[in-house]
Each structure stands twice: as C-alpha cells, then as structure tokens.
Amino acid sequence: LKSSYLRNFLAEFLGTFVLVVFGDGAIAQIVCGGPSFGNFLNICFAYGLGLTMGILVSGGVSGGHLNPAVSVTMAALRKLDIKQLPVYVLGQFLGAFFAALVIWGIYADGIYFREGETLDYTASTVGIFASYPSLLKANLGVLAMDQILGTALLLLIILAVTDGRNMNVNSSLVPLLIGLGLTAIHLSFGFNAGCAINPARDFAPRLVSLMGGWPNTFTGEGLGGWWWIPTFLPFVGGLIGGAAYHFMIEIHHKDD
C-alpha cells in the first residue's frame, strides 16, 4: 500500500482488535464459566499479553499505539504527525468495536446460559464489554483520578521503554515490557474503575453492549452516567504522563 494513512489505519485497527479480543475474551470466559475459569488475575495478564500481541502485530507499521490517549499524547509531543491522528483514532475505535462483536458472537451461548437461558441481558454479563466501578456508590472524583493516574502511568511506561537515550531497550523487548506495564497497572488499580485507561477499549465495546440490549450501559445504576470518565479522562492522564516524562526525564538527557 502506498498510502501511509491506510497502512496506519489497518495496523491500528488490527492491533487494537487483538488487544480487545484477548482482554474481553478473558472477562467473558470468567463471567460465563465462573471461578473454575479464572479470576481478576487472569484478566490482568490477558490485557497485558493482549497489548503485547497487538504491538507485535502492528508496531512495525504504525508504532502500535492501540489507544487514542496514547496517540493524542504522541501527537502533542510531536512524535506523531498530527495529520495521522484521526486515522489512528478511527482505526482504534473500529478495531475495538469489531473485537467486541466477535466476543459477543463467540460467547453467545455462554452469555445465554449465564443469564438463565434468556435473552433479557442484565448487569451480570454487561461487564464483559466495558468497565464499571466496583462500588455503585463510588465517588466520581475518585473514579476520575483513577483513570487519569492509570493512563499517566501507562504513558510513562511507554515513553520510558521507547526512549533510546534512557535504558536503550532492545526493540524486540518493547512489546513485552509495555504489556507487562499494563499488567502492573491492572494489578494495582483495577478495583475502583475497572482499569479501562483506553477510550477505544471502553467506549466501542460499550456501544456493542448498548446495541445488544444490555441495560444501563451509558446511564449506570446509581452513578449518574459514569461512562464519560473512561471515555474522556484517559486523554487528560495521557497528556499529564507525557508531559511528566518529557520535562522530568527526556529533555535532561546528556548530549552524546
């Protein structure tokens, strides 16, 4: 393909598809199969490994952002041509959307039986697709800070691992280390808000659950419509993490 826009779109689409299909697939397996098929630890590693696989699939073409918050931060730091940004973001949202459709289809029987052999979907399975707070009476300020902090940490990890003037990590290790970084964030910050820290991973599958007839996907029981927090605040966290790394580490490297 001669068009860099199309190449980057396809790479981000497929990479994000891989990330979400592994991550949401792990959630679906646990929700439908119960404790014998794992627990939250499985989800932590599924998302981390899913990110690793997604970067391996797409990294050589687009850099493997797989997250609109990452792409916006890279554009702000002039590490991504601003004209490419809409292409990246579109590919990421569509990749996550189609991954959620695939999970819905693959686990249709499991969801049906988990719901008591009815197509009246409930909150017991809606978490397969998007993130929801663990506490119905959770403080929205805490949830907001959770998403900002988690995404800031993700950008710190990405920028550190890809900074050739810092630890000079071998390129073959970059996908694994970034994936382990995401796993670490899940292990430490999964309780409050479900650790979305990726607008594409949360919003696009949430649309799928809305289309499928799950209730309260955007209103949220007792939370006054929490959906905007994992959709918009990761952008804030990404910019904070990117600025922190740039001004506290990157610009202070000694000249070679």
Secondary structure, DSSP 8 states (H G I E B T S, - for coil): ---HHHHHHHHHHHHHHHHHHHHHHHHHHHHHH-GGG--HHHHHHHHHHHHHHHHHHHHHHH----SHHHHHHHHHTTSS-GGGHHHHHHHHHHHHHHHHHHHHHHTHHHHHHHTTS-S---HHHHTTTS---SSTT--HHHHHHHHHHHHHHHHHHHHHHT-TTTT---GGGHHHHHHHHHHHHHHHH-TTT-----HHHHHHHHHHHHHHT-TTTTT-TTTT-TTHHHHHHHHHHHHHHHHHHHHHTGGG----
